[in-house]
Amino acid sequence: MNQLTQLDHSVLKAITRSPGQATYVIRNMLSWKDDHWDCGFWPGLETSAVLRSCRRLQKCGLIAEASSSYAVMKCWEPAR
């Protein structure tokens, strides 16, 4: 499994465990040192990398953009 696929798997796992979270919150979940969320530990992960991963997962039909009260904040949930 290459690194890109591993990141996508970790992002999908984080979204499944806590749906409706913003992209930056997913990044925080993945870079939390004590691995509280059990989604993998990605030190130095940038929000832009998580957003690209979310876009790939969305294109594959695995996740969808969730509704948000913010105009520019992207939130994600598992696809229905």
Phi and psi in degrees as GROMACS dihedral restraints (atoms count N, CA, C in turn):
[ dihedral_restraints ]
;  ai    aj    ak    al  type     phi  dphi    fc
    3     4     5     6     1   -76.4    20    10
    4     5     6     7     1   170.1    20    10
    6     7     8     9     1   -63.1    20    10
    7     8     9    10     1   -37.8    20    10
    9    10    11    12     1   -63.4    20    10
   10    11    12    13     1   -43.8    20    10
   12    13    14    15     1   -64.8    20    10
   13    14    15    16     1   -37.8    20    10
   15    16    17    18     1   -63.3    20    10
   16    17    18    19     1   -42.0    20    10
   18    19    20    21     1   -64.2    20    10
   19    20    21    22     1   -44.9    20    10
   21    22    23    24     1   -58.5    20    10
   22    23    24    25     1   -42.2    20    10
   24    25    26    27     1   -62.9    20    10
   25    26    27    28     1   -42.9    20    10
   27    28    29    30     1   -65.4    20    10
   28    29    30    31     1   -40.7    20    10
   30    31    32    33     1   -65.0    20    10
   31    32    33    34     1   -44.5    20    10
   33    34    35    36     1   -61.1    20    10
   34    35    36    37     1   -40.9    20    10
   36    37    38    39     1   -63.3    20    10
   37    38    39    40     1   -42.6    20    10
   39    40    41    42     1   -64.8    20    10
   40    41    42    43     1   -42.1    20    10
   42    43    44    45     1   -67.4    20    10
   43    44    45    46     1   -36.9    20    10
   45    46    47    48     1   -67.6    20    10
   46    47    48    49     1   -39.5    20    10
   48    49    50    51     1   -72.3    20    10
   49    50    51    52     1   -31.1    20    10
   51    52    53    54     1  -143.7    20    10
   52    53    54    55     1    77.1    20    10
   54    55    56    57     1   -67.0    20    10
   55    56    57    58     1   154.3    20    10
   57    58    59    60     1    86.2    20    10
   58    59    60    61     1     8.7    20    10
   60    61    62    63     1   -85.8    20    10
   61    62    63    64     1   150.9    20    10
   63    64    65    66     1   -73.0    20    10
   64    65    66    67     1   159.8    20    10
   66    67    68    69     1   -56.0    20    10
   67    68    69    70     1   -44.3    20    10
   69    70    71    72     1   -67.1    20    10
   70    71    72    73     1   -29.9    20    10
   72    73    74    75     1   -69.7    20    10
   73    74    75    76     1   -39.3    20    10
   75    76    77    78     1   -61.8    20    10
   76    77    78    79     1   -42.1    20    10
   78    79    80    81     1   -59.6    20    10
   79    80    81    82     1   -43.2    20    10
   81    82    83    84     1   -62.3    20    10
   82    83    84    85     1   -40.1    20    10
   84    85    86    87     1   -61.5    20    10
   85    86    87    88     1   -40.3    20    10
   87    88    89    90     1   -79.1    20    10
   88    89    90    91     1   -21.4    20    10
   90    91    92    93     1  -104.5    20    10
   91    92    93    94     1    10.0    20    10
   93    94    95    96     1   -74.5    20    10
   94    95    96    97     1   119.8    20    10
   96    97    98    99     1   -59.8    20    10
   97    98    99   100     1   -38.4    20    10
   99   100   101   102     1   -81.4    20    10
  100   101   102   103     1     3.0    20    10
  102   103   104   105     1    53.8    20    10
  103   104   105   106     1    41.6    20    10
  105   106   107   108     1   -53.4    20    10
  106   107   108   109     1   -35.0    20    10
  108   109   110   111     1   -89.1    20    10
  109   110   111   112     1    -9.0    20    10
  111   112   113   114     1    56.6    20    10
  112   113   114   115     1    46.2    20    10
  114   115   116   117     1  -117.2    20    10
  115   116   117   118     1     4.9    20    10
  117   118   119   120     1   102.0    20    10
  118   119   120   121     1   152.7    20    10
  120   121   122   123     1  -111.1    20    10
  121   122   123   124     1   120.9    20    10
  123   124   125   126     1  -124.6    20    10
  124   125   126   127     1    81.1    20    10
  126   127   128   129     1   -65.6    20    10
  127   128   129   130     1   140.8    20    10
  129   130   131   132     1    75.8    20    10
  130   131   132   133     1     9.8    20    10
  132   133   134   135     1   -66.2    20    10
  133   134   135   136     1   136.5    20    10
  135   136   137   138     1  -102.4    20    10
  136   137   138   139     1   149.9    20    10
  138   139   140   141     1   -59.0    20    10
  139   140   141   142     1   -35.5    20    10
  141   142   143   144     1   -63.1    20    10
  142   143   144   145     1   -35.0    20    10
  144   145   146   147     1   -67.8    20    10
  145   146   147   148     1   -38.1    20    10
  147   148   149   150     1   -66.8    20    10
  148   149   150   151     1   -40.8    20    10
  150   151   152   153     1   -62.3    20    10
  151   152   153   154     1   -43.4    20    10
  153   154   155   156     1   -61.9    20    10
  154   155   156   157     1   -40.2    20    10
  156   157   158   159     1   -63.5    20    10
  157   158   159   160     1   -43.1    20    10
  159   160   161   162     1   -62.1    20    10
  160   161   162   163     1   -40.1    20    10
  162   163   164   165     1   -63.3    20    10
  163   164   165   166     1   -41.3    20    10
  165   166   167   168     1   -63.6    20    10
  166   167   168   169     1   -44.9    20    10
  168   169   170   171     1   -65.3    20    10
  169   170   171   172     1   -35.9    20    10
  171   172   173   174     1   -66.3    20    10
  172   173   174   175     1   -42.6    20    10
  174   175   176   177     1   -63.1    20    10
  175   176   177   178     1   -32.0    20    10
  177   178   179   180     1   -80.4    20    10
  178   179   180   181     1    -8.1    20    10
  180   181   182   183     1    83.1    20    10
  181   182   183   184     1    16.4    20    10
  183   184   185   186     1   -88.8    20    10
  184   185   186   187     1   -29.4    20    10
  186   187   188   189     1  -133.1    20    10
  187   188   189   190     1   166.2    20    10
  189   190   191   192     1  -137.9    20    10
  190   191   192   193     1   157.2    20    10
  192   193   194   195     1   -72.6    20    10
  193   194   195   196     1   130.1    20    10
  195   196   197   198     1   -91.4    20    10
  196   197   198   199     1   156.8    20    10
  198   199   200   201     1   -70.6    20    10
  199   200   201   202     1   148.7    20    10
  201   202   203   204     1  -144.8    20    10
  202   203   204   205     1   151.2    20    10
  204   205   206   207     1   -81.9    20    10
  205   206   207   208     1    -5.1    20    10
  207   208   209   210     1   -99.0    20    10
  208   209   210   211     1   140.3    20    10
  210   211   212   213     1   -69.6    20    10
  211   212   213   214     1   -35.5    20    10
  213   214   215   216     1  -112.3    20    10
  214   215   216   217     1    -4.1    20    10
  216   217   218   219     1   -86.4    20    10
  217   218   219   220     1   125.4    20    10
  219   220   221   222     1   -91.3    20    10
  220   221   222   223     1   126.2    20    10
  222   223   224   225     1  -117.9    20    10
  223   224   225   226     1   152.8    20    10
  225   226   227   228     1  -132.0    20    10
  226   227   228   229     1   148.8    20    10
  228   229   230   231     1  -145.3    20    10
  229   230   231   232     1   158.9    20    10
  231   232   233   234     1   -61.7    20    10
  232   233   234   235     1   146.2    20    10
  234   235   236   237     1   -65.9    20    10
  235   236   237   238     1   149.1    20    10
